[in-house]
Amino acid sequence: MTSFTLLAIFGLIPSIQLGLCGKPVEPYYGKKIGRLVEFAHGIKGTAYAVDESTIFIKGFCYDGTGPDAFFWIGNSPRPSPEGIIIPYPEDYSGRDPPVLRAYNNTDIILRLPMGKRIRDIRWLSVWCRRFTVDFGEVFIPPNLEVPKPRVLPEFKRLAHGLRSDNISILDAKTFYIPNLHYDGAGPDAYFWVGNGSEPTSFGIKVPNEMGSLDPLRGYQGEDIEIQLPGLLTVYDIDWLAVWCVQYRHNFGHVHIPKDIDVPPALGQTKVSPPWWYNPTSTTPRTIPPANCREFLDKRLQVRWQIEDDFVDIILTAKIPEDQYIAFGLSGASGKPQMVGGDVIVAFYDMETDTFHAEDYYISHTAQCDGKQGVCPDERIGGRNDVTLISGSRDNGITSIKIRRPLKTNEAIHDQPIPLQGSVSVIAAFGPLNSLKEANAHNADDKTTEDSRIDFSNYEDHDCTIDLEDLGTQNGPKPWKPAVIIGETIFNARLGPAGGKRGYTAITGQPSWGIAWYLNDLLIPEITLERGQTYTFVVEGGDDSTNPARYHPFYITDSKEGGFGQKSREDQRKQKVFAGIEYNEEDYPYPSLAGRYCEWTHKSVDRSAESETFDEFIKTLRLECDQGEPAYLNWTVPSDAPDLLYYQCYTHTNLGWKIHIVEPGYISQINSEISNSLLNPTALILSSLLLSTTIFKIIFFYL
């Protein structure tokens, strides 16, 4: 252990200048915003960004003689009446925030109200509301990178049932340990920190969540916060462990990386005993009561608790690791309506081994096209008001904890969560697309009945099972892929993707719930000859204002499609063979849409109980709008690659493969089939030859 660490533990050294090994130069107050510029009343002080929603003013001065002065923030070019108050002190009594009194070289912590973040504002002012006068101001530097909490892995599991979800460093002294389990049987166990590659007996005790240095009790899935003692910070240690001092045994630990940039510990992170703990009680401590509701055939458990102006939500689900969890407020009271819904989409990213949580608004039941659909708020001009706290993936269960404000001040994209009274909620599971955005879910992976939650409740516990007890669900047998060879006219319409038997099972790609039907077959693989001309009769919808019914057809080398969603850079990576043209300003537009025709369910989705596609299509009916189809007469270029795709311009993953072969190939196959009809033995051999040839084509291009 370093000499600095030992001294810091006992508080024997003052703040010093280090700046080594990533440790901030002390004293550290966060990212500097700037000095307050004085216009009146002796305003002075230097402002720092502590974290996304907290500002620290070092050495604040104000003479206190303004009649109606407040800390004031806004997003206008300069301080103006178009702002809001930051109440200070924040723990005031009464309905209205107090007018600022006099301060002389006082350190002040300001918490932005109503879910505001530093990136949402341009300035901080001391403002007289009555006379609309700016006493002093400081502007937020553009693109200011504020310190943020750092998510670490969970405790390494070594002994006594120790485990947790991913641990977070909230600030330079505070750890948040969610879902902590420990059997309490260690005779002399403590939270323990120190230096080196692994925990050793040369460490220091860290008080538990109660501030006590008693040996650790047992924990059964509790969320706790602990703080480092003295002047010790996370920059001074290499690991946090649960350690038995008597037997010098490590029950489990987590390493502290050297590249952290977390908020300073200025008192903005309030660590206090849990609301359920009564230190004067003579009864044994028990697991804290928790709100918990089950959804989606008990595969999803939702836990929540209101903390000040926020609600903390834990989403835990038994799902494949490549699926998302969606949960939020219904678009209509009294029923589970997606359109108008304000939801959180949370997921585990297998490629980066990270967890994510995004704020979504649902304007249409269609893929997000950057303007409408099932869209992240940030993609349609809003902001992500959801903060990821922690995440874990274990034994087939994804668990993600998030925080969102009760009110966000986004009238279009967000709904407020009331402090009293119940609201209708919705939930769903589904796959992610290539943009890591929510794709369509299956019919049985969404809420179908009205469920209501009163988020102000403390003991609304309706969870009845342990998710680990749920068996792994085996999907139904996929349908046999359709193949078209020898046709020259193709009718292109839309229809259901076939649930777990259809598009995704056939292609291995996520589906939005609809797909192209060519000649009334679900995404058939079609074979075309170079130099031959083919006709596509397209009925994908021509109303661009309704993204759920606007699916222009085009031919491309992209397995995914969705040309209109892509950036110009990504568009250049696709080669388009038909269906897209360019205007005088070189902007692309689709040329093949036509009226809208769709195969729709006669009642409910029967894909799961239909053993074949032929059975399934009997449960559908064709519905077409008034109007005319669009027509494409396409001559296959002689240099066309062996594999192309028919796709949708506005959405990804609606189409499938086009095999391109040499001239005469199809007539040769047809001739062999005709000849075989005269010879039963030849029929069998020709059938085998045809099947083998088609198999080779499909296998080669997979």
Salt bridges, closest charged atoms under 4 A:
GLU26 OE2 - LYS23 NZ 2.49
GLU52 OE2 - LYS148 NZ 3.89
ASP63 OD1 - HIS41 ND1 3.08
ASP68 OD2 - ARG129 NE 3.22
GLU90 OE2 - ARG111 NH1 2.22
GLU90 OE2 - LYS270 NZ 3.47
ASP96 OD1 - ARG95 NE 3.81
ASP107 OD2 - LYS58 NZ 2.96
ASP120 OD2 - ARG383 NE 3.58
GLU137 OE2 - ARG78 NH2 2.60
GLU154 OE2 - ARG157 NE 2.80
ASP183 OD1 - HIS160 ND1 3.16
GLU198 OE1 - HIS253 NE2 3.26
GLU209 OE2 - ARG217 NH2 2.84
GLU222 OE1 - ARG217 NH2 2.73
ASP223 OD2 - LYS401 NZ 3.18
ASP236 OD1 - LYS23 NZ 3.24
ASP238 OD1 - LYS258 NZ 2.60
ASP259 OD1 - ARG150 NH2 3.10
ASP261 OD2 - LYS31 NZ 3.52
GLU294 OE1 - LYS298 NZ 3.01
ASP312 OD1 - ARG403 NE 2.59
ASP342 OD2 - ARG404 NH1 3.08
ASP349 OD1 - LYS436 NZ 3.63
GLU351 OE2 - LYS436 NZ 3.71
GLU378 OE2 - ARG119 NH2 3.98
ASP385 OD1 - ARG383 NE 2.63
ASP394 OD2 - ARG157 NH2 2.96
GLU410 OE2 - ARG383 NE 3.89
GLU410 OE1 - HIS413 ND1 3.35
GLU437 OE1 - ARG379 NH1 2.84
ASP445 OD1 - ARG299 NH1 3.00
ASP460 OD2 - ARG293 NH2 3.07
ASP520 OD1 - ARG493 NH1 3.26
GLU525 OE1 - HIS659 NE2 2.68
GLU539 OE1 - ARG493 NE 2.71
GLU539 OE2 - ARG595 NE 2.95
GLU560 OE1 - LYS566 NZ 2.42
ASP570 OD1 - LYS573 NZ 3.40
ASP586 OD2 - ARG568 NH2 3.77
GLU609 OE2 - ARG606 NH1 3.37
GLU611 OE2 - ARG501 NH2 3.59
GLU623 OE2 - ARG621 NE 3.05
ASP625 OD2 - ARG549 NH2 2.87
ASP642 OD1 - ARG530 NH2 2.45
GLU662 OE2 - ARG530 NH1 2.77
